[in-house]
């Protein structure tokens, strides 16, 4: 984490000959010699902080620098606490799936995407099903088309041994939905819940 406050020069660290000064009430005091600005800041029991070093002359402000750093650190902690950990969740299907089961998988994938998680859709082949990978490709394409309002395709369908995978990620701007309260059933059937497995946590 890079804190804004770490980039600022304070008091004796400032090297400019003249600075444009803003007081602790936000009032412009004009351009002053650095030593005069430092004297005024000291009289007001404030720090002189260089907030715009690239301006000509640099802009400085009177402030309580210790409190500023504390507030900045607090904001950083709150931002980290609000940041949702994104999980890659898996929904599995078979190449030959009836309409009811397809809708179950669709609803489960949609719920996970709405909650802000990525979804890995996996089709498992058995025996002679390996002879018809085009059926799995069509199935994954249909699922993506049904879900494209909520997601983007991070990885197109790809065959790996007896499995075909596709990864979907929530669209930018998608607002994660809150998880269901403890004890409250989520949409879908028991079969759907059994079909979803945590894969890995992504920072």
C-alpha positions as CSV (number, residue, x, y, z in Angstrom):
1,X,0.0,0.0,0.0
2,X,1.3,3.4,-0.9
3,X,0.0,6.2,1.4
4,X,-0.5,9.6,0.0
5,X,1.0,11.1,3.2
6,X,4.4,9.4,2.6
7,X,4.9,11.5,-0.6
8,X,4.6,14.8,1.2
9,X,7.4,17.0,2.4
10,X,6.8,18.6,5.8
11,X,8.3,21.7,7.6
12,X,12.1,21.6,7.3
13,X,12.0,19.0,4.4
14,X,10.6,21.7,2.1
15,X,13.3,23.2,-0.1
16,X,11.6,25.8,-2.2
17,X,12.6,29.5,-1.7
18,X,8.9,30.6,-2.0
19,X,5.7,28.8,-1.5
20,X,2.0,29.5,-2.1
21,X,0.3,29.1,1.2
22,X,-3.2,27.9,2.2
23,X,-4.0,28.1,5.9
24,X,-5.8,25.5,8.0
25,X,-9.2,27.1,7.2
26,X,-8.7,26.8,3.5
27,X,-7.9,30.6,3.0
28,X,-5.3,31.7,0.5
29,X,-2.4,33.6,2.1
30,X,-0.6,34.2,-1.2
31,X,3.0,33.6,-2.1
32,X,5.4,33.8,0.9
33,X,9.1,33.2,1.5
34,X,9.5,29.7,2.9
35,X,10.9,30.9,6.2
36,X,7.9,33.2,6.7
37,X,5.4,30.4,5.9
38,X,7.2,28.2,8.4
39,X,7.0,30.9,11.0
40,X,3.3,31.4,10.5
41,X,2.6,27.7,10.7
42,X,4.6,27.5,13.9
43,X,2.6,30.4,15.4
44,X,-0.6,28.5,14.7
45,X,0.8,25.3,16.1
46,X,0.4,23.6,12.7
47,X,2.7,21.9,10.3
48,X,3.6,23.3,6.9
49,X,2.9,20.6,4.4
50,X,3.9,20.7,0.7
51,X,0.7,19.4,-1.1
52,X,1.5,20.4,-4.7
53,X,5.3,20.1,-5.2
54,X,5.1,20.5,-9.0
55,X,3.3,23.8,-8.9
56,X,5.3,27.1,-9.5
57,X,5.7,28.0,-6.7
58,X,4.9,24.8,-4.7
59,X,1.6,24.9,-2.8
60,X,1.8,24.3,1.0
61,X,-0.9,24.1,3.6
62,X,-1.1,24.5,7.3
63,X,-2.4,21.3,8.9
64,X,-1.9,18.8,11.8
65,X,0.2,16.4,9.9
66,X,0.0,13.7,12.5
67,X,-3.8,13.7,12.4
68,X,-3.7,13.8,8.6
69,X,-1.6,10.6,8.5
70,X,-4.0,9.0,11.0
71,X,-7.0,9.8,9.0
72,X,-5.3,8.6,5.8
73,X,-4.4,5.3,7.4
74,X,-8.0,4.9,8.7
75,X,-9.4,5.4,5.2
76,X,-6.9,2.9,3.8
77,X,-8.0,0.3,6.4
78,X,-11.7,0.9,5.7
79,X,-11.1,0.6,1.9
80,X,-9.4,-2.7,2.4
81,X,-12.2,-3.9,4.7
82,X,-14.8,-3.1,2.0
83,X,-12.9,-4.8,-0.7
84,X,-14.5,-8.1,-1.5
85,X,-12.3,-11.2,-1.9
86,X,-13.2,-12.7,-5.3
87,X,-13.5,-16.4,-5.4
88,X,-13.4,-18.7,-8.4
89,X,-16.4,-21.0,-8.1
90,X,-17.1,-24.1,-10.2
91,X,-20.3,-25.2,-11.8
92,X,-20.3,-28.7,-13.4
93,X,-22.4,-30.1,-16.2
94,X,-22.6,-33.1,-18.5
95,X,-22.6,-32.8,-22.3
96,X,-26.1,-34.3,-22.5
97,X,-28.2,-32.3,-20.0
98,X,-31.9,-31.9,-19.9
99,X,-33.6,-28.4,-19.9
100,X,-34.5,-28.5,-16.3
101,X,-31.0,-29.3,-15.1
102,X,-29.6,-26.6,-17.5
103,X,-31.8,-24.0,-15.9
104,X,-30.6,-25.1,-12.5
105,X,-27.0,-24.6,-13.5
106,X,-27.8,-21.3,-15.2
107,X,-29.5,-19.9,-12.0
108,X,-26.6,-21.0,-9.9
109,X,-24.0,-19.5,-12.2
110,X,-26.0,-16.3,-12.3
111,X,-26.2,-16.0,-8.5
112,X,-22.5,-16.5,-8.1
113,X,-21.8,-13.8,-10.7
114,X,-24.2,-11.4,-9.1
115,X,-22.4,-11.9,-5.8
116,X,-19.2,-10.8,-7.5
117,X,-17.4,-14.2,-7.9
118,X,-15.9,-15.7,-11.0
119,X,-17.4,-18.8,-12.3
120,X,-15.5,-21.8,-13.9
121,X,-18.0,-23.9,-15.9
122,X,-16.8,-27.4,-16.4
123,X,-18.2,-30.1,-18.6
124,X,-17.2,-33.7,-17.7
125,X,-17.1,-36.3,-20.4
126,X,-17.6,-40.0,-19.9
127,X,-16.9,-42.8,-22.3
128,X,-18.3,-42.2,-25.8
129,X,-19.2,-38.6,-24.9
130,X,-15.6,-37.8,-25.8
131,X,-16.5,-38.3,-29.5
132,X,-18.8,-35.3,-29.5
133,X,-17.0,-32.3,-28.0
134,X,-19.1,-30.0,-30.2
135,X,-22.1,-30.7,-28.0
136,X,-20.2,-29.3,-25.0
137,X,-19.0,-26.3,-27.0
138,X,-22.6,-25.5,-28.0
139,X,-23.7,-25.9,-24.4
140,X,-21.1,-23.6,-23.0
141,X,-21.8,-21.0,-25.7
142,X,-25.5,-21.1,-24.9
143,X,-24.8,-20.6,-21.2
144,X,-22.6,-17.7,-21.9
145,X,-25.2,-16.1,-24.2
146,X,-27.8,-16.5,-21.4
147,X,-25.5,-14.9,-18.9
148,X,-23.8,-12.2,-20.9
149,X,-25.8,-9.4,-19.2
150,X,-24.0,-10.3,-16.0
151,X,-20.6,-11.4,-17.1
152,X,-17.7,-11.4,-19.6
153,X,-15.9,-14.4,-20.9
154,X,-12.4,-14.4,-19.3
155,X,-11.4,-17.7,-20.9
156,X,-13.1,-19.3,-23.9
157,X,-14.1,-23.0,-23.8
158,X,-11.0,-25.2,-23.8
159,X,-10.6,-28.9,-23.8
160,X,-8.3,-30.4,-21.2
161,X,-8.3,-34.2,-21.1
162,X,-11.9,-35.4,-20.3
163,X,-13.0,-31.9,-19.3
164,X,-14.0,-28.7,-21.1
165,X,-13.7,-25.5,-19.1
166,X,-14.9,-21.9,-19.5
167,X,-14.3,-19.0,-17.1
168,X,-16.8,-16.2,-16.6
169,X,-16.1,-13.0,-14.7
170,X,-18.6,-10.4,-13.5
171,X,-19.0,-7.4,-15.7
172,X,-17.3,-4.2,-14.5
173,X,-19.7,-2.1,-12.5
174,X,-21.6,-5.2,-11.4
175,X,-22.7,-4.6,-7.8
176,X,-22.1,-7.7,-5.6
177,X,-25.4,-8.9,-4.0
178,X,-25.3,-9.6,-0.3
179,X,-25.1,-13.2,0.8
180,X,-28.3,-14.9,2.0
181,X,-28.7,-14.7,5.8
182,X,-27.7,-17.7,7.9
183,X,-30.3,-20.5,7.6
184,X,-32.0,-19.0,4.5
185,X,-32.0,-21.2,1.4
186,X,-30.5,-19.8,-1.7
187,X,-32.3,-20.0,-5.1
188,X,-32.0,-23.4,-6.9
189,X,-32.2,-27.0,-5.9
190,X,-30.0,-29.2,-3.7
191,X,-28.5,-30.6,-6.9
192,X,-27.4,-27.1,-7.9
193,X,-25.8,-26.5,-4.5
194,X,-23.9,-29.8,-4.7
195,X,-22.6,-28.8,-8.2
196,X,-20.8,-25.7,-6.9
197,X,-17.3,-26.2,-5.4
198,X,-14.9,-23.5,-4.2
199,X,-11.8,-23.7,-6.4
200,X,-9.4,-21.0,-5.1
201,X,-9.3,-17.5,-3.6
202,X,-8.0,-14.7,-5.8
203,X,-6.7,-11.5,-4.2
